[in-house]
Amino acid sequence: MHELDVPAIVVIERAAYQFPWSEGIFRDCLRVGYVCRVIDVGGDMAGYGIMSTGAGEAHILNVCVADDYRCRGLARRVLAYLLDRARAAGMHEAFLEVRPSNTTAARLYHSMGFEQVGVRRGYYQATVGREDAAVLRRVL
């Protein structure tokens, strides 16, 4: 991911989420050196994945695939890539949060060995109030 990719990434983010990350958040992720990767399919921006690492832990912060490219295994591939990078960097476990209402993502994460280890109450903004986050962990 490069600075020039951010506008296209923001388009995907806004189409996918009711409460999307801002352009500034993506730029900050690049600036601080997080692992930021795009999914390029024949020159088209198809999605992205962002991960932070430190203290033996990886945190998957955002994985998103553009609507036109869903159900092709791209999210699984970018997540596998991020986990491989975490393992290569010496991380021992990976964490992520997922909305319980995002059953498609939750199924993917569970199929890739993530297990729920907690709940963050009121973590996500929602149309009415807040939504909890399931905290998932995978040993690397």
Backbone hydrogen bonds, N-H to C=O, Kabsch-Sander energy under -0.5 kcal/mol:
donor,donor_aa,acceptor,acceptor_aa,energy
5,D,2,H,-1.8
6,V,2,H,-0.7
6,V,3,E,-1.2
9,I,5,D,-2.2
10,V,6,V,-2.7
11,V,7,P,-1.5
12,I,8,A,-1.7
13,E,9,I,-2.8
14,R,10,V,-2.7
15,A,11,V,-1.7
16,A,12,I,-1.6
17,Y,13,E,-2.1
26,F,22,S,-1.5
27,R,23,E,-2.3
28,D,24,G,-2.5
29,C,25,I,-2.2
30,L,26,F,-1.9
31,R,27,R,-2.6
32,V,28,D,-2.5
33,G,30,L,-1.1
34,Y,29,C,-2.1
35,V,51,M,-2.6
36,C,34,Y,-0.9
37,R,35,V,-0.5
37,R,49,G,-2.7
39,I,47,G,-2.8
40,D,38,V,-0.7
41,V,39,I,-0.5
41,V,44,D,-2.6
42,G,40,D,-0.6
44,D,41,V,-1.8
46,A,39,I,-3.3
46,A,44,D,-0.8
47,G,39,I,-0.9
48,Y,64,C,-2.4
49,G,37,R,-2.5
50,I,62,N,-2.5
51,M,35,V,-2.3
52,S,59,H,-2.3
54,G,57,E,-2.2
57,E,54,G,-2.3
58,A,93,E,-2.4
59,H,52,S,-3.0
60,I,58,A,-0.5
60,I,95,F,-2.8
61,L,50,I,-2.4
61,L,59,H,-0.8
62,N,50,I,-1.5
64,C,48,Y,-2.4
66,A,46,A,-3.2
69,Y,66,A,-2.2
70,R,67,D,-1.2
72,R,69,Y,-0.5
77,R,73,G,-2.0
78,V,74,L,-2.6
79,L,75,A,-2.4
80,A,76,R,-2.4
81,Y,77,R,-2.2
82,L,78,V,-2.4
83,L,79,L,-2.4
84,D,80,A,-2.3
85,R,81,Y,-2.5
86,A,82,L,-2.3
87,R,83,L,-2.5
88,A,84,D,-2.5
89,A,85,R,-1.6
90,G,87,R,-1.7
91,M,86,A,-2.5
92,H,56,G,-3.1
93,E,56,G,-1.3
94,A,138,R,-2.8
95,F,58,A,-2.6
96,L,136,L,-1.8
98,V,134,A,-1.8
102,N,99,R,-1.7
103,T,101,S,-1.5
106,A,102,N,-2.4
107,R,103,T,-2.4
108,L,104,T,-1.9
109,Y,105,A,-2.7
110,H,106,A,-2.5
111,S,107,R,-2.4
112,M,108,L,-1.1
112,M,109,Y,-0.6
113,G,110,H,-1.7
114,F,109,Y,-2.3
115,E,137,R,-2.7
117,V,135,V,-3.2
118,G,135,V,-1.2
120,R,133,A,-2.8
121,R,119,V,-0.7
123,Y,120,R,-1.3
124,Y,131,E,-3.0
126,A,129,G,-1.9
129,G,127,T,-0.5
131,E,124,Y,-2.8
133,A,120,R,-2.0
134,A,98,V,-2.9
135,V,118,G,-2.8
135,V,133,A,-0.5
136,L,96,L,-3.0
136,L,134,A,-0.6
137,R,115,E,-2.5
138,R,94,A,-2.5
140,L,92,H,-2.8
